Amino acid sequence: MDRAYNTEILIAGGSFGGVSAALAACKAGRRVIMTEETGWIGGQATAQGVPLDEHPWMEQYGSPASYREFRARIRDYYRRNYPLTAHAMRDPHMNPGACWVSALGFEPRAGLHVLEEMLAPYRTAGLLKIWLHMRPLAVEMEGDRIRSVTLQHTRDGRRRQVSAEYVLDATELGDLLPLGGIEHVIGAEAQRETGEPLAAEKADPRRQQPFTHLIALDYLPGEEHVIDKPAHYERYRAAFEKVTGMCESLRAGEIIGSGMPKGLFAPRDDQAYVPDLWNFRRYFYQGNFDGSLFASDITALMVGNEYKDGVLCGVCEEEARRHMQGAREMTLSLVYYLQTEAPRPGGRGFPGIHVREDVFDTEDGLAQYPYIRESRRIRAEYTIVEQDFLIREHPDGPVQYADTVGLAGYRIDIHEKARGSQESITSAVHAQHWTQQIPLGALIPVRVENLLACGKNIGTTHVTNGAYRLHPVEWNIGEAAGSLAAYCLRKGNTPRGVRNTPRQLEDFQSELIRRGVELAWPRQTFGQSYFSCMRKVAGWYFGEADKLASSVFIPGEQASSEGKNA
């Protein structure tokens, strides 16, 4: 053991929720140590490279003020540092990536810069320490409390032991739970346990949503950038032919074509924007910037490379590492397929597709960590189940949680096939669930007194995780957890005590409101993704400022109107 440390709050994991928790706790004047096993903080928004997945009303309501500040700072970062076109500079809802999954696509490094900027004052003040390349190795328990967490450096093996009054598990996979023998759930629960219509007939710990290892690409026509053929390329090749057909042509440095099954999201006559594999998760749209400086768009590959050959939770470290490597090789195989075999007019392959190693600071261009859709989940004081917000069970609106600490508004998005159908669960149940709240009880374990869940490891089920795993929800969970730990330190109570003491619960919720956390939806509608809503609006503006017509849709107005009448 190199050294022992003591702090008020330990946040294990510099995920998106972990960063939000650190920000909230430090704003309250508390001493925080935050650890992260990769070289970047920010989780799915940075190190994993996933553009913001959000509900369609984000520009107006449905998230904490601190999250909206993060989004505003991203746009300001581009306005201050990049040569935007005149149209893009004037656009109040500027979308650097002009991607169709989000109203705000941006380069991972831009997100990292903004998060570091938001945390900078507290690091200078000595309230916040951030340790990179450190992962949890052991948890020492003392009764129903965590006494200390031992962390190990992923590169040189040195160890540090941290004691803290409160410990927040903000790791991507809920790493502290098995280390501390803390009650948790892995995979799918049985329908008889949760009562959920979408639940599995039998419990299955290995039924976990697939994970994806993203990679950053640009496109340089006329050049040759084909990577080495991956060793197990033939294992994955057949699947790529089904989902990544390049059915159009190359035009002005863009890949134009459908990365989705034939007929899905087909463009209408009044919709010039063509959703395709290239702009789905695009970080950087060349047309929004000075074309003399930037040779190409930059995008993330996140279609056709979901890894389904194994899981990461509930298996030994060796097996998890094998699947991690498998996901990396699958993504590299997809790149090779696009470069050499993807059909195009007059031939096959796009050798000008170029892997951008600099986007993630990695030698192979892959993200620093895979995108995790499903974590271990605590056995919580309250478990969120599907029927809480299933419209047919509650036609007048979802269950209203008395202990609400924030909002979730996405549709249930589960990357599995519906039972007895080739249709996905996500498509099959679209518009069947209300927007949601986040109950405080879902952050509190059933037994352990000084641990709070701080991300995808809250008390959801395999089903409801599909609506609570998105960026703004994770940020909101983190802010609630960091704020609660600080509140408990000030009041001398426990999280469970705050939740079960009406006067203190009300006081804590009032504090969240003062921070700008919204606890209830201003209107009821069904949960939706940004694109599932906006693709139905004729001529919707997805952020390609160089193609602006005389009028511009303001993101959120059409969605709000539709939601009100739903």
N, C-alpha and C positions, 0 to 999 in steps of 0.2 A: 504494500500500500504506500503510494507516494505521499499522500497528504489527506487529512480529514478537514472537512469544511462544515460550517453551520450557517443556515440562512433562515429567513422567515418562510419563504415559499420556494419550493423546488418545482420547476416545470421540466419534466422529462420529455423532451421532444420539441424541436423548433418548428413544428408544423404550422399551418395557417392559424389553427386554433390556439396553438402554443404562443405564437407571437401576439395574438390578440389578448390572451390572458396576461402575458407579461406587461403589455401596454396598460391594461386596466389596473393591475396590481401596483405598478410603479406610479401611475397617476395618483393612486391612493397613498403614496409615500412608503410603500413596503419594499423590503429588500428581497430581491429575486435572483436566483440562479436558473438560467435556461440552458439546457443541453441539446445538442443535435448531432446525429450520427453522420450526416453528410457534411459537405463544405458550405452549404447555403441554408439559411433559415427561410421559412415560407411555405414549405411543403408543396401541396398540389398547385399553388399559384406560381411557384418559382422552380424549385429543385425537381419537381415532377413535370413541369411544363404544360399544365392544363389550363387553357384560357377559361375565364370565369364562366361557370355554368350557373345561370340565375333564372329567377322567375321574370316575367315580362314587365313588371311594374317598378323595377329597381330604380329607375330615374326619378320616381316620385315618392315611393314609400315602400315599406316592407323590409327594412334592414336598420341596423344601428347607425347612428351618426358617424361613428368612427370608421365603419366600413365604407360609408359614402365619402368620407374624407380620403380614405385610401384610393378610391376610384378617381376622385377629383385630382389627387396628387399625381396619379398616373398620366392623366391628360395634360396636366401642367408640366410634367417632366418632358413630354414630347414637344409641347409648345416652346419651352425654354431651350431645348437642346437640339432640336432637329429642324432642318429646312422644309417646313410644311408648305404645301401649295396654298395659294390665297384662299381657295374654297375650304380646305381642311382647317386652316387657321381660324376661319370665321365660324366654323361649325361648333356650336356649344356642346354637342354630343359626339364629338370626334372619336372615331373608332380606328385606332392605328392599324389594326389588322383587317378591318372590314370583313370579319369572319361571320358566318351565319349561325354559329352556336351562341354568340354573345354580343351584346351591345358594346363590349369593351375587350377587344383582343389586343394583347401587348406582348413584347418580348420578355421572357423570364427575367433577364437581367434588369429590365426596367422595374419590374415588381420587386426584385431584391433591393434595388437602390431605394425605392420608396419606403419599404419596411425598415431598412437600416436608418433612413432619415427620420422616420417617426419614433424610433427607439433611441436615437442618438442622445437627446438631452438626459435621459435616465442613465445611460452608460457613463456619461461625463460626470453626473452627480454621484456616481458610485452605488446607485440603487440596483443596477442591473449588470450581471455578469453573463456573458454568452460563451459557452464552451462548444466548439465545433469538433466533429469527428469523435464524439463520445457517445457510447450507447450503454443502456442499462445492462449490468452483469448479474447483480444480486439485490434482493430486497430483504432487509432484516425487519421482522415484525416483533412487536411487544404487545401481546394481547390483540386488541382490535385497532391498533395504531401502527402505522409504518414508523419504525424508529430511524432507519437510514436506508439510503440507496447507494450501492456501489456501481460506479461507471468505469468503463474501460475504453481507452483510446483505440480507435479502429486501425491505427497505423503503427504505433510504437508499443502498444500493449500496456502503457502505464495506467494506473488505477487511481480513482479518487472516491472517497466516501463522503456523502453529504447527509447531514441531519437537518430536518426542517420541521416547522410546526405544521405546515400543510404541503402535500405533494399532489401535483396535478399530472395525470398521465395524458400527455399530448403526443405520444408516439403514434406512428401510423398504424401499428398493428396491436395496440394495447399491450405493450411488452411487460409492463409492471404487473399485470394481473396474474399470469402463471408464476412469475418469480416470487410473488408474495403470497401465493396460495389464496388469492382473492377471488371470490365467487364470480364466475363469468360464463358466458355462452359462446359457442363457436358454431357457425353455420346455421342451418335451418332448423327451426323448432317444429314440432308436430302440431297439426291442426287442433288436436284435442287439448294441447297445452295452451295455445293462444286464442283459439276460437276464430282465427282469421280465415276468411274465404280463400285467400291466396296462399295460405300456408301449405307446406308439404304434408302429405298424408302421414309420413313417418319422419321423425327427427333424423337429420343427416348432418353431422359435423363437417363433412367434406363438401357439402353443398354451399359453397361460398362464391360470391360474384367474381368473375374473372378479373385479373389485373392486367394492365397494359404498360409496356415500357415505350415511352414516346421517343422520337428522334426528330431533330431539326434539319430541314432541307431548304435549299433554294434551287433555282433552275436556270442554267446557263446554256441556251441552245447553241448548237454548233461545237460545243466542247465535250470532252470525254472525261467522265468522273466515275466510271463503274468501279465499285468496290470489289474486293476479293470475294469469291463465291463462298458463302458460309458452309461449314462442314456438313451440316444437316439440312441443307436447303431443300432436298427432295421431300423431306418429311412434311414441310409446310406448303410447298408449291401448289398443290391441287386446290387448296382452300382459297388461295389468292385469286384464281381464275373466276371464282364465283362472286367476288365482292369488289373487285378493283378495276373493272374494265374501263379503259380510256376510249370512249366511243366517239369522240369528236376529233379535234386536231390541235396543233400547237399554234397559238396566236399571240403575238406581242409578248412573248416570254411567259405566258400563262398556260397552265394545263387546263384545258376546257373539256369537261366530260363528266360523267356521273360516277361517283365512287359508291353509289348506293344501288340496290337492286333495281333492275329495269322498271321504269314507270313510277318509282317512288320519288316524290318531290320534283316531278317533271315541270319545267318552266311553262308558264302561261304566256299568252300573247302580250299581256300587260305587265309582265314581270321580266325585266331585262337581266336581273341578277340570277345567275345559274348556280344553285348549290351543288358543289362537287367535292371530290376528295381533296382538292388543292385548297379551297378556301374554307373548308369545314372548321379547322382549328388554326387558321392563319394568324401569325403573330404580327406580320409587317406587310402592309399592302403598298407596293411600289408607287401606285398612282396617287397616293396621299402625300408624296414627298417629292423633292427635287430629283427628277429622272436622270440628271447628269451625274449624280453622285451614287445612286443605288442601282445596281444592275438587275436586281430581281426582288420578288417577294421572298419572304421567309415563312415557312409553314411548319406545322407539326404533323407527323403521321400518326393518326389515331383511328384509322378505319382498316379493318382486316387483320389487325395484330393483337386482338384480345387473346391472352394466354389462358387456355382452358385445360391444359394437360396436367395440372396439379394445383395445389393450394399452399398457402403460406402459414396459416394458423392451425395449430393442433398437430403439427408434424415436427420431426426432429430437425435440428439445424442443418444437417447434411442434406436432407430432402428439400428443405426450403431453399438452400443455396442452389441446388440443382434446378429447381423451378425458376428461380431468379435468373439463372444463366439461360435457361430455355426461353424465357420471355425476351431476353436480349437478342438471342439468336433468331427468334421468330421475326422480330422487327427488322433486323439486318437482312434477313431473307426476303422480306417484303420489299425493302429498298432495292435489293439485287433484282428481284422480279420486275419491278417498275423500270429499272434501268435497262434490262435486257430482254424481257419477254412480254410486257404489257402490250396488248394490241393497239395499234394506231393506224391511221390511213397510210397505206403504202408500206407497211412493215410492222416491226415489233420493237419495243423498248425505247426508252428515253434516256440515252446515255448522258445527257446534260443535267440530269438530276444530280445534285451535289450535296453531300453531307456536310453540314456546318458544325465542325467540332467546337468552334468558339462560342456558340450560343449557350452551351451548358458548361463550358470549360472542361470538356471531356475529350479523350483522344479519339473516340469513335462517333461522337455526335449524339450519343444516347443521353437521355436525361440522367441526372445524378441519382435518381431513385425512381422506381416504377410508380405509376398511378394506382393507388389502392382504393378499391371500391368498398371493401368490407373488412372490418376489423374484428378482433375479439370484442365482446360487449359485456359490460358489467351486469350482474344481477342487481337491479336497481330498486330503490324505494318505489319507483313507479316505472312500469314498462309501457312504452307507447305501442299500441296495437292498431291494426288497420281499421277496425270498426270504430275507433275514436273519430275518424274523419271520413268514413264511407258514406257517400251521399244517400244511398238508398236506405241506410239505417238511421240517418239523421237528416231528413229532407229540409229542415229549417236552419241547418248550420251544424258545424262540428261540435264535439265536446269542448267546452271552454274550461281550461285548466285554471284553477284558483291560484296555483303557484307558477303561473307563466313568467318566463324570464326572457322571452323573445319570440321570433317568428321564423317559420319555414314555409315556403310557398311553392315548392316544385311539385311536379307530378311524381307518382311512384314510378321510378325508373329502375327496372330490374333486368339485367342482361341475361335473361333465360327465355326459353320458349314457353308459351302458354300450354297448359296440359291438353294433350290431344290435338294440338294445332301447330302449324309451322309459323304462326304469327307470334311475335314477341309479347311477353307479358306487358311491357310498357305500352305497346299499341293497343292491346286488348282491353286495358283498363283505363285508357285515356279519358279524362273528363268524368271519372267516377269517384273522385276524392276531393274533398274541400282543401283549401289552404290550411295550414296548421300553425299551432303554437309550440313552444318548447317548454315543457314542464320542468321545474327545478328538480323534482324527484327523480328524473331520468339521469341527472348528473351525480346522484348520491348513491354509493354502494349500500347494499342491505346491511352490511356489518361494519366495515372498516370506517373509522370516524374521521380520519384526516386525509382521505384520498378523494379527489374529484375527477370525474371523467371530463376530458377536454377536447373531444373530437368525435370521430366515428365510433368510439367505444362507449357512447352513452347507452342508456337503457331503451334501445329500439329492438325490434325483431329483425329477422332476415328480410321480412317484407317491408317494414316501415323504414329501415335503413335506406331504402331506395329513394326516399323523399328527404332524408335528413343528412345526406353525405356531401351536399354541395357546398361551394365556397362560402356564400354569405351565411349559411346555417352554421358551418364550422366556426366561422369568425364570431358569430353571435354566441355560440356555446362557450368559446374561449373567453369572451368578455364577461359572460355571466359567471364562469368558474373563477377567473381572476378577481373579479369584483367580490364574489362571495368569500373567497379565502381572506381577502383584505378586511371585509366586513366582520368576519368571525374573529379575526385577530383584534380588531378594535372593540368588539362587544363582549369578547370572552365566551362566546357560544360556539357550538358545532354547526356544521351545515344542516345536519338532521334537526338540531334544535331550532335553527332559524326557520326551517320549512314547517315545523310542527308547532310553532308559536305564532299565532295569527298576527299579533302586534308587530313582532320582529319581521315576519314575512312581508307585511305591508310596508314597513319602514325600508326594508331592502329593495322591494320593488319600486318604491318612490325614488330611491337612490339611483336605480337603473334608469328610470324615466328622466331624471335630471341629467344623466350622462348621455341621453339621446337614444336609449334603447326603446324600441316600440314593443309593446306587450300584447297588442290586439290589432287585428286587421280593420281598416276603416270601412271595408265592404266585403261581402262574402262572394267568393267565386271558386271555381274548381282549380286545383293546382295545375300549373302549366310550366313548360319550359319556354324560354324566350322565342326559340324558333317555331315551336309547335303552335304558338299564338300568332307570331308575325308573318309566317308564310301564307296565312289566309288573308292578309291585308294587301289588296292590289297595289302594286308599285311600292311596297315598303322599302325604305332606305336602309340598307345594311352597312353603310359607312364608306362606300366608294365615292369619295368627295369629288373626284375628277369627272364623275358621271352625273353630277347633280342636275336635276331639272330646275325649273323656275321656283318650285315650291319643295319644301323638305318636310317629311313627317317628323314630328317630335316624338322620339321613343317613349312609349307609355300611354299616350293619349288614346290611341285606338284600342290598346289592350285594356285600359281602364274602362272604356265604354263597353267593350265586349264582356268584360268580367262582371260589370254591373248588371248586365241583362242576362247573364248565364242562368 
